[in-house]
């Protein structure tokens, strides 16, 4: 296998390790907690997921587009900015934790303490990607996976959400140390410069907007259910989506490695054929996975999610439908990214906000099940709109636009 092929395999495995970490953290937390305890943990974890996505968009996605001899300095700057920004946000979370009562406040206090560790450890993946050594990211992330599973497995049944958050966060220390050690040869002697991240027009600002409307808005809407409705709704929705974690690996891999491959196909017709076929495959896999989960015996379901299984299992039809149409939507947006990259932002803004409205409206009318079906409807409408936009592209679209594929 060529060096490029090995790098691609390492990148896919690293994405799988990172996704497996998120899945197992939620599964272990659900098994150790009561339904109300997992709801508190889920609210904190949703908050972390939003912050992680913002850091990925603002720092990570702009970093991987950097080229040239100064890439070591860029990586050192990215690490420095992530450390400073996460420490500042962690301090704000400490204030939030002090303001909130009971177990929820304790959980947010714990997140504020460990946030710099977990964000910095995850951010190293983008440094290794920019340096084209994803195997180093894989080594650190596998260690992270092993340590977090061991740390949570040692916690007693009925452990509080705050204790689980502390165990989860502190278990990042070994992987963070190894990651910094593996990065050191590439940044030795380079000087960090945080000023580009603070300037107006920084590339990450555009990526933050796309994340905010594409992913962050729905995460914040789910979090809002816990603030304005009930934390148990967050736990049920989070538990259901956790079961579909393996599909996120497929979607993320398609986004990561699809553009370079599609960019070499030469025009709209070949690209659309490939992405439409891939979309149908992902939709079928999503439907099949949902069916398997729906037929899972309750005994095995409780082994996976503990007390949260009862609420999460009722949402499986809606969440399964959402992930099936997400496979089609992912490939439609992937097509636009290759053929007309400027067409995706408006779609993300309009239909992500529509999904939030459908989620909240569905909850107001039909409760948690309505919220889940609202998310599914929003994903379906986004997929339809994206494919309609693909059909409106001129036949020559993409034939003279190699830049997006090269940048990916």
C-alpha positions as CSV (number, residue, x, y, z in Angstrom):
1,X,0.0,0.0,0.0
2,X,1.3,3.5,-0.9
3,X,2.1,6.1,1.7
4,X,-1.0,8.1,0.7
5,X,-3.1,4.9,1.2
6,X,-1.7,4.2,4.6
7,X,-2.4,7.8,5.6
8,X,-6.0,7.5,4.5
9,X,-6.4,4.3,6.4
10,X,-4.9,5.9,9.5
11,X,-7.2,8.9,9.2
12,X,-10.3,6.6,9.0
13,X,-9.1,4.5,11.9
14,X,-8.5,7.7,13.9
15,X,-12.0,9.0,13.2
16,X,-13.3,5.6,14.3
17,X,-11.3,5.7,17.5
18,X,-12.5,9.2,18.3
19,X,-16.2,8.3,17.5
20,X,-15.8,5.1,19.6
21,X,-14.6,7.2,22.5
22,X,-17.7,9.4,22.4
23,X,-20.0,6.4,22.0
24,X,-18.5,4.4,24.9
25,X,-18.4,7.4,27.2
26,X,-22.1,7.8,26.8
27,X,-22.8,4.1,27.1
28,X,-20.8,3.7,30.2
29,X,-22.2,6.8,31.8
30,X,-25.7,5.6,31.0
31,X,-25.0,2.2,32.6
32,X,-23.5,3.8,35.7
33,X,-26.2,6.5,36.2
34,X,-29.8,6.7,37.0
35,X,-32.0,8.2,34.3
36,X,-31.9,11.6,36.0
37,X,-28.1,11.3,36.6
38,X,-27.6,10.5,32.9
39,X,-29.7,13.5,32.0
40,X,-27.4,15.8,34.0
41,X,-24.4,14.1,32.3
42,X,-26.0,14.5,28.9
43,X,-26.5,18.2,29.4
44,X,-22.9,18.7,30.2
45,X,-21.8,16.4,27.3
46,X,-23.9,18.3,24.8
47,X,-22.3,21.5,26.0
48,X,-18.9,19.9,25.5
49,X,-19.9,18.7,22.0
50,X,-20.9,22.3,21.0
51,X,-17.5,23.7,22.3
52,X,-15.6,20.9,20.6
53,X,-17.3,21.6,17.3
54,X,-16.6,25.3,17.6
55,X,-12.9,24.6,18.3
56,X,-12.8,22.2,15.4
57,X,-14.4,24.8,13.1
58,X,-12.4,27.8,14.2
59,X,-9.0,26.2,14.7
60,X,-9.0,22.7,13.2
61,X,-10.6,23.2,9.8
62,X,-8.5,26.3,9.1
63,X,-5.3,24.6,10.2
64,X,-5.6,21.6,7.9
65,X,-5.8,24.0,4.9
66,X,-2.4,25.4,5.7
67,X,0.6,24.5,3.5
68,X,4.3,25.4,3.2
69,X,7.4,25.5,5.4
70,X,5.7,27.3,8.3
71,X,3.3,24.5,9.1
72,X,5.2,23.8,12.4
73,X,4.7,27.4,13.6
74,X,1.0,27.2,12.6
75,X,0.6,24.0,14.6
76,X,2.2,25.6,17.7
77,X,0.0,28.6,17.3
78,X,-3.1,26.4,17.1
79,X,-2.1,24.6,20.2
80,X,-1.5,27.9,22.0
81,X,-4.8,29.4,21.0
82,X,-6.7,26.3,21.9
83,X,-5.1,26.2,25.3
84,X,-5.8,29.9,26.0
85,X,-9.4,29.9,24.7
86,X,-10.4,26.6,26.5
87,X,-9.0,28.0,29.7
88,X,-11.1,31.1,29.3
89,X,-14.3,29.2,28.5
90,X,-13.5,26.8,31.3
91,X,-13.5,29.7,33.8
92,X,-16.9,30.8,32.5
93,X,-18.2,27.3,33.0
94,X,-17.1,27.4,36.6
95,X,-19.2,30.5,37.1
96,X,-22.2,28.7,35.5
97,X,-21.6,25.7,37.7
98,X,-21.7,27.9,40.8
99,X,-24.9,29.5,39.6
100,X,-26.8,26.2,38.9
101,X,-28.2,24.2,41.8
102,X,-27.5,20.6,42.8
103,X,-26.0,17.8,40.7
104,X,-26.3,19.8,37.5
105,X,-24.2,22.6,38.9
106,X,-21.5,20.2,40.1
107,X,-21.3,18.6,36.7
108,X,-20.8,22.0,35.0
109,X,-18.1,22.8,37.6
110,X,-16.3,19.6,36.7
111,X,-16.5,20.4,33.0
112,X,-15.0,23.8,33.6
113,X,-12.0,22.2,35.4
114,X,-11.2,19.6,32.7
115,X,-12.2,21.5,29.5
116,X,-8.7,22.6,28.6
117,X,-7.4,19.0,28.9
118,X,-10.0,17.5,26.6
119,X,-10.1,20.2,24.0
120,X,-6.4,20.4,23.7
121,X,-6.0,16.7,23.4
122,X,-8.6,16.5,20.6
123,X,-7.1,19.5,18.9
124,X,-3.8,17.8,18.4
125,X,-5.5,15.6,15.8
126,X,-5.7,18.5,13.4
127,X,-2.1,19.3,13.9
128,X,-1.1,15.8,12.9
129,X,-3.5,16.0,9.9
130,X,-2.0,19.3,8.7
131,X,1.5,17.7,9.1
132,X,0.3,14.6,7.1
133,X,1.2,12.2,9.9
134,X,-2.3,10.9,10.9
135,X,-0.8,7.7,12.4
136,X,0.5,9.9,15.3
137,X,-3.0,11.1,15.9
138,X,-4.2,7.5,15.8
139,X,-1.7,6.5,18.5
140,X,-2.8,9.3,20.8
141,X,-6.5,8.7,20.3
142,X,-6.3,5.0,20.8
143,X,-4.6,5.7,24.1
144,X,-7.3,8.1,24.9
145,X,-10.0,5.5,24.2
146,X,-8.3,2.9,26.4
147,X,-7.8,5.4,29.3
148,X,-11.3,6.8,29.3
149,X,-12.9,3.3,29.2
150,X,-10.7,2.2,32.1
151,X,-11.4,5.3,34.1
152,X,-15.2,5.1,33.8
153,X,-15.2,1.3,34.3
154,X,-13.7,1.9,37.7
155,X,-16.4,4.3,38.8
156,X,-19.1,2.9,41.2
157,X,-22.7,2.3,40.1
158,X,-24.8,5.3,40.9
159,X,-21.8,7.8,40.6
160,X,-22.8,11.4,40.3
161,X,-22.6,13.2,37.0
162,X,-19.9,15.5,38.4
163,X,-17.7,12.5,39.3
164,X,-18.2,10.9,35.9
165,X,-17.2,14.2,34.2
166,X,-14.1,14.5,36.2
167,X,-13.1,10.9,35.5
168,X,-13.7,11.4,31.8
169,X,-11.8,14.6,31.6
170,X,-8.7,13.6,33.7
171,X,-8.4,10.4,31.7
172,X,-7.3,12.6,28.8
173,X,-4.0,13.4,30.5
174,X,-2.0,10.4,29.2
175,X,-3.1,10.9,25.6
176,X,-2.4,14.6,25.9
177,X,1.1,14.0,27.1
178,X,1.8,11.4,24.4
179,X,0.3,13.7,21.7
180,X,2.4,16.7,22.7
181,X,5.5,14.5,22.8
182,X,4.7,13.2,19.3
183,X,4.2,16.7,18.1
184,X,7.4,18.2,19.6
185,X,9.7,17.2,16.7
186,X,7.6,19.2,14.2
187,X,7.3,22.4,16.3
188,X,10.7,22.5,17.9
189,X,12.1,26.0,17.5
190,X,8.9,27.4,16.0
191,X,7.3,30.5,17.5
192,X,3.6,30.7,18.3
193,X,1.6,33.7,17.0
194,X,-2.0,33.9,18.3
195,X,-2.8,37.2,16.5
196,X,-4.1,35.7,13.3
197,X,-6.9,33.9,15.3
198,X,-8.0,37.3,16.6
199,X,-8.1,39.2,13.3
200,X,-11.2,39.9,11.5
201,X,-11.6,37.8,8.4
202,X,-9.8,34.7,9.8
203,X,-10.9,31.7,7.8
204,X,-12.2,29.9,10.8
205,X,-14.9,32.5,11.2
206,X,-16.7,31.2,8.1
207,X,-16.4,27.6,9.3
208,X,-17.8,28.6,12.7
209,X,-20.9,30.0,10.9
210,X,-21.4,26.8,9.0
211,X,-21.0,24.7,12.1
212,X,-23.3,26.9,14.2
213,X,-26.1,26.6,11.7
214,X,-25.4,23.1,10.6
215,X,-24.6,21.3,13.8
216,X,-24.4,23.6,16.8
217,X,-28.0,24.9,16.4
218,X,-29.5,21.5,16.8
219,X,-27.2,20.7,19.7
220,X,-28.2,23.9,21.5
221,X,-31.8,23.2,20.8
222,X,-31.5,19.8,22.5
223,X,-29.7,21.4,25.4
224,X,-32.5,24.0,25.5
225,X,-35.0,21.2,26.2
226,X,-33.1,20.4,29.4
227,X,-33.2,24.1,30.4
228,X,-36.8,25.0,29.5
229,X,-38.5,21.6,29.5
230,X,-36.9,18.6,31.3
231,X,-33.4,17.2,31.5
232,X,-34.9,13.7,30.9
233,X,-35.7,14.7,27.3
234,X,-32.0,15.4,26.8
235,X,-31.1,12.0,28.2
236,X,-33.5,10.2,26.0
237,X,-32.5,12.0,22.8
238,X,-28.8,11.7,23.6
239,X,-29.2,8.0,24.4
240,X,-31.0,7.3,21.1
241,X,-28.4,9.2,19.0
242,X,-25.6,7.4,20.9
243,X,-26.8,4.1,19.4
244,X,-26.3,5.5,15.9
245,X,-22.7,6.6,16.6
246,X,-21.2,4.1,14.1
247,X,-23.0,5.8,11.3
248,X,-21.4,9.1,12.2
249,X,-18.0,7.4,11.5
250,X,-19.3,6.7,7.9
251,X,-20.6,10.2,7.4
252,X,-17.5,11.8,8.7
253,X,-15.3,9.6,6.5
254,X,-17.3,10.4,3.4
255,X,-16.9,14.1,4.1
256,X,-13.1,13.7,4.8
257,X,-12.1,11.5,1.9
258,X,-14.9,12.1,-0.6
259,X,-13.8,15.4,-2.2
260,X,-10.4,14.3,-3.4
261,X,-11.9,11.2,-5.0
262,X,-14.9,13.0,-6.5
263,X,-12.7,15.9,-7.8
264,X,-11.0,13.5,-10.2
265,X,-14.2,12.1,-11.8
266,X,-14.4,15.0,-14.2
267,X,-17.8,16.8,-14.2
268,X,-21.3,16.9,-12.9
269,X,-22.7,13.6,-14.3
270,X,-20.0,11.3,-13.0
271,X,-19.9,13.1,-9.6
272,X,-23.7,12.9,-9.2
273,X,-23.8,9.2,-10.1
274,X,-21.1,8.4,-7.5
275,X,-22.6,10.5,-4.7
276,X,-26.2,9.3,-5.4
277,X,-25.0,5.7,-5.2
278,X,-23.1,6.4,-2.0
279,X,-26.2,8.2,-0.6
280,X,-28.4,5.2,-1.3
281,X,-25.9,2.9,0.4
282,X,-25.6,5.1,3.5
283,X,-29.4,5.4,3.7
284,X,-29.8,1.6,3.4
285,X,-27.2,1.1,6.1
286,X,-28.9,3.6,8.3
287,X,-32.3,1.9,7.9
288,X,-30.8,-1.5,8.5
289,X,-29.0,-0.3,11.7
290,X,-32.2,1.2,13.0
291,X,-34.1,-2.0,12.3
292,X,-31.5,-4.1,14.2
293,X,-31.7,-1.7,17.2
294,X,-35.5,-1.7,17.2
295,X,-35.5,-5.5,17.3
296,X,-32.9,-5.6,20.1
297,X,-34.3,-7.4,23.2
298,X,-34.9,-5.1,26.2
299,X,-32.4,-7.0,28.2
300,X,-29.6,-6.2,25.9
301,X,-30.8,-2.6,25.5
302,X,-30.6,-2.1,29.3
303,X,-27.1,-3.6,29.2
304,X,-26.1,-0.8,26.8
305,X,-27.9,2.2,28.2
306,X,-29.1,1.2,31.7
307,X,-32.2,3.1,32.9
308,X,-32.0,5.4,29.8
309,X,-32.9,2.5,27.5
310,X,-36.6,2.8,28.2
311,X,-36.8,6.4,27.0
312,X,-34.3,6.0,24.2
313,X,-35.8,2.9,22.7
314,X,-39.1,4.7,22.1
315,X,-37.3,7.2,19.9
316,X,-35.6,4.6,17.7
317,X,-38.1,4.8,14.7
318,X,-37.7,8.6,14.5
319,X,-33.9,8.6,15.0
320,X,-33.5,5.8,12.6
321,X,-35.5,7.7,10.0
322,X,-33.4,10.8,10.7
323,X,-30.1,8.9,10.1
324,X,-31.4,7.2,6.9
325,X,-32.2,10.6,5.3
326,X,-29.0,12.1,6.7
327,X,-27.1,9.6,4.5
328,X,-28.8,11.1,1.5
329,X,-28.3,14.6,2.7
330,X,-24.7,14.1,3.5
331,X,-24.0,13.0,0.0
332,X,-26.0,15.8,-1.5
333,X,-24.0,18.4,0.4
334,X,-20.8,16.5,-0.5
335,X,-21.8,16.9,-4.2
336,X,-22.3,20.6,-3.8
337,X,-19.0,21.0,-1.9
338,X,-17.2,19.5,-5.0
339,X,-19.2,21.1,-7.8
340,X,-20.3,24.4,-6.2
341,X,-18.8,25.0,-2.8
342,X,-20.4,28.4,-2.2
343,X,-23.9,26.8,-2.4
344,X,-23.8,25.0,0.9
345,X,-23.8,27.8,3.4
346,X,-27.3,29.1,2.5
347,X,-28.7,25.6,2.7
348,X,-27.2,25.0,6.1
349,X,-28.5,28.3,7.4
350,X,-32.1,27.9,6.3
351,X,-32.7,24.2,6.9
352,X,-30.7,23.9,10.1
353,X,-32.7,26.6,11.7
354,X,-35.9,25.0,10.3
355,X,-34.8,21.7,12.0
356,X,-34.5,23.5,15.3
357,X,-38.0,25.0,14.9
358,X,-39.3,21.5,14.0
359,X,-37.6,20.0,17.0
360,X,-39.0,22.5,19.5
361,X,-42.4,22.6,17.8
362,X,-42.5,18.8,17.9
363,X,-41.7,18.7,21.6
364,X,-44.4,21.3,22.3
365,X,-47.0,19.3,20.6
366,X,-46.0,15.6,21.1
367,X,-43.3,15.6,23.7
368,X,-39.9,13.9,23.3
369,X,-41.1,11.7,20.4
370,X,-42.3,14.8,18.6
371,X,-38.9,16.4,19.1
372,X,-37.2,13.3,17.5
373,X,-39.6,13.3,14.6
374,X,-39.0,17.0,14.2
375,X,-35.3,16.4,13.8
376,X,-36.1,13.6,11.2
377,X,-38.3,15.9,9.2
378,X,-35.7,18.7,9.2
379,X,-33.1,16.3,8.0
380,X,-35.4,15.1,5.2
381,X,-36.2,18.6,4.0
382,X,-32.5,19.5,4.0
383,X,-31.7,16.4,1.9
384,X,-34.5,17.2,-0.6
385,X,-33.4,20.9,-0.9
386,X,-29.7,19.9,-1.3
387,X,-30.5,17.4,-4.1
388,X,-32.8,19.9,-5.8
389,X,-29.9,22.3,-5.7
390,X,-27.7,19.7,-7.3
391,X,-30.2,19.3,-10.2
392,X,-30.0,23.0,-10.8
393,X,-26.3,23.0,-11.4
394,X,-25.1,23.6,-14.9
395,X,-23.8,20.5,-16.7
396,X,-20.2,21.9,-16.7
397,X,-20.2,22.4,-12.9
398,X,-17.0,21.2,-11.3
399,X,-15.0,20.8,-14.5
400,X,-12.9,23.8,-13.8
401,X,-13.0,23.9,-10.0
402,X,-10.2,21.7,-8.7
403,X,-9.6,23.9,-5.7
404,X,-12.1,22.5,-3.2
405,X,-10.9,18.9,-3.9
406,X,-7.3,20.0,-3.4
407,X,-8.1,21.8,-0.2
408,X,-9.9,18.9,1.3
